[in-house]
């Protein structure tokens, strides 16, 4: 409604004031993230304000492997756990979904046996199979097209 529009306008005006300021900002980096780059107000994207838009793709094989490695440091797991198998099973997963799979695997192990000391491969496979990736091919195409399009 009109309340949200006025809040939007006030927030935008404040951001523009901060970015433009009275004195030029030196050695200041303004960083923002969004999953809706298509609705960023054009006034923010003017040179001298937000100069660059950088597309960050979903995690590839090496990124998902690194996320697993970091997450597994906190999870006592079977020594024969094959991280490469887990990585291949999580194609299309976001970083948050990979992390969630690790938490779910640990919970699955505890649900199976409250005294369980190690999370086994089967727990990870079960957890991964229960997660439906939220990133679709059409979303990836949309963001890639947006990143490749010239700003006007």
N, C-alpha and C positions, 0 to 999 in steps of 0.2 A: 504494500500500500504506500501511501504518501510518507508515512513515518520511515519506512525502510529506504525510500528514495532520498529523503532529507539526510538520513544517517549516511548513506552512500556518498552524497554530495559533500557532506562535512568531512568525512574521512578522506575523500579524494582531495579536497581543498587543503587539508592539513598535510597530506603527503606531498602535494606539489609545493607547499610553502617550505617544508623541511628540505626537499630536494633542491629547490631553487635558492632558498635562503637569501639573506642580505649579503653575506660574504660567501665567496666561492669555497666549496668544500675541497680541502686538499688531503690527500692520503686517506680518503674515506671511501669504503666500498659498500654500496647498498646492494644487498642480495635478497631476492624474493623467490618463492617457489609457488607454483600453481598447477593444478591439473585442469584448469580451464583458461588456457592462454587466449582463446578466441573471444573472451569477454573483458579482457584488460582494456581499460579506458585508453584511447589513443593519446590523450594528453600525457599519460605516464610514459609512453613509448617514444616521446620526442627526444632527439639527440641532446645530450647533456643531462638527461634524467635517467631513464633506463636505456642504456646504449646498446645492450646486447641481450638477445634471448638465446639461451642455450638449451637444446633438447637433450634430455637424459633418457636413454632408452631403458627398457626393462633389463634386468641383469642377464648377461650372457652366461655361457658355460663357466668361464673362469670366475666371474663375479659370484655366481651361485655357489661355486666350490668354496670360495673364500668366506661367504656367509655361513656355509655349513661348518667350515673349519673354526670360525670364531664362535659359533653357537655350541659346537661340540666340546669346546674347552670347559664349558659349564655343566656338561651332561656326562655323567659316567656311562660309557657305552662299551659295547663288545669290541674287543681289539680287532676282530675280523670284519668290522663294519666297512663296507665298500662305499666311500664317499662318492666315487665316480658313478656308481649305480644310483645313488640318491640324486645326484645332479641330473642324470639323464631322465629320471622320473619327474623332475620338477621343471621341465621345459615349459616356458610361458608363465612361470610363477613370478610374482613380484618379490622383492627382498623381504617384505613383511610376511608374505605367505611362506617363504622358506623358513623364516624364523619361527612362525607359528607351527609349522610342521614339526620342528624340533621340540617345541613345548608339548605339542599333542602326543608325540612319540613317548616322551617322558611320562606324561599322564597315563598313556595306555599301558606302559610297563607297570606303573604303580597300581592301576586298576586290576591288572592281571594278578599281581602279587604285591601287596603293600610292603613287603620286605625285600622287594627286588633291588638289587644293587647295580645292575647294568641294563641299559636300554639296548635291545637287540634290533637287528635289521628288520625283523617282521613288524616291530612296533613302528619303525619309521615308514615302512611300506604302507601299513594300515593308515597311519596319520596322513601321509601324502595322498592316498587314494580318497580320503574323506574331504579334501580341500578342492574346491572348484576355483580355478584361477579367475580372477576378476578382469584381467587384461585380455581383451579380445583382439583378433587380427584387425578388425575395423578400427579399434581405438589406436593401435600402433600406426596404422596407415594415416589416420586423421592427424596424429601428432607429428608424424614424419612430414606430411604435406604442409602442416602449419610451419614447421621449422624450416622447410625448404622455400616457402613462399617469401617473396620480398615484402617488407613492410612498406606501407604507403604513408 
